[in-house]
């Protein structure tokens, strides 16, 4: 498969050079953090399974405690898996000369690396949704990635209890591993939606020109709102601005699903936390303030990339899960995991009663 439109090796090199160094720790401290995060991930699995009733096998699953470079390399591998179909489509629609391809791939590689360098300092952990390049999703379970330097930097910045904070992070991230481990169809469904989004890309030059103009307007709006301290909601992100109508429909489904996953993880984290994390209330309050108190430049980048929309996913998704569990109980809510047809729509995400009535059914609730 030809991925020459993006120089992925240059993307890794660029990101590694640009990424800020992590916090200063001794070798003994680093070993202790790694060991503790692995231990807390195992503890979190038991807490999450017990609270949600979701049973996920840990056989073959792994926890990778990594540094910022490790996160960059893992995500470049995932990007290649997802973006290669788009690269092929673009190449087929308008083949470029070898010289143009070489220059363009290096430019794109630098751009991708710059983006990864920014994100590599922000992510505390993630479930490795996209399989490594060249592997099918079914080849092995996804890994749980915990970015140790970011966790240490954040706990120091917020001045919270390190042990409590590390378990708190593991509860959220382990919930994602339980979600995908307990629901066999979920990973392929997400990947299928992502591929459908990419396949719906319109490579017609005139259509691309219109969307580039929209992207320029989105960039201006993000810069304007990002430097406005009173702005609470940004305009369209670059991702939203370049979508086709078909892609917007797909993105609505993806947004609803990701909101469910993130909101469910936050709901579980808050549900389990008080029993096992003494300072959970302090951590939650400080973490929420940290999300809101980003610097102005960071706010611009968030809005350009749609990261502020991801933050709304936590809020809207958690409200949906809470409403669903309150109306139908945990066992009734868990019907959301039975099939793609049971996933909430974008409208149901803000109206959990409508989802409960459609999926669980009024008769079952009355019974």
ABEGO torsion letter per residue (X at the ends): XBAAABBAAAAAAAAAAABBBBBBBBAAAAAAAAAAAAAAAAAAAAAAAAAAGBBBBABGBBBBBBBAAAAAAAAAAAAAAAAAAAAAAAAAABBBBAAAAAAAAAAAAAAAAAAAAAAAAABABBBBABBBBGBBAAABBBBBBBBAAAAAAAAAAAGBBAAAAAAAAAAAAAAAAAAAAABAAAAAAAAAAAAAAAAABBABAAAAAAAAAAAAAAAAAAAAAAABAABABBBBBAAAAABBAAAAAAAAAAAAAAAAAAAAAAAAAAAAAAAABAAAAAAAAAAAAAAAABBAAAAAAAAAAGAAAAAAAAAAAAAAAAAAAAAAEAAAAAAAAABAAABBBAAAAABAAAAAAAAAEAAAAAX
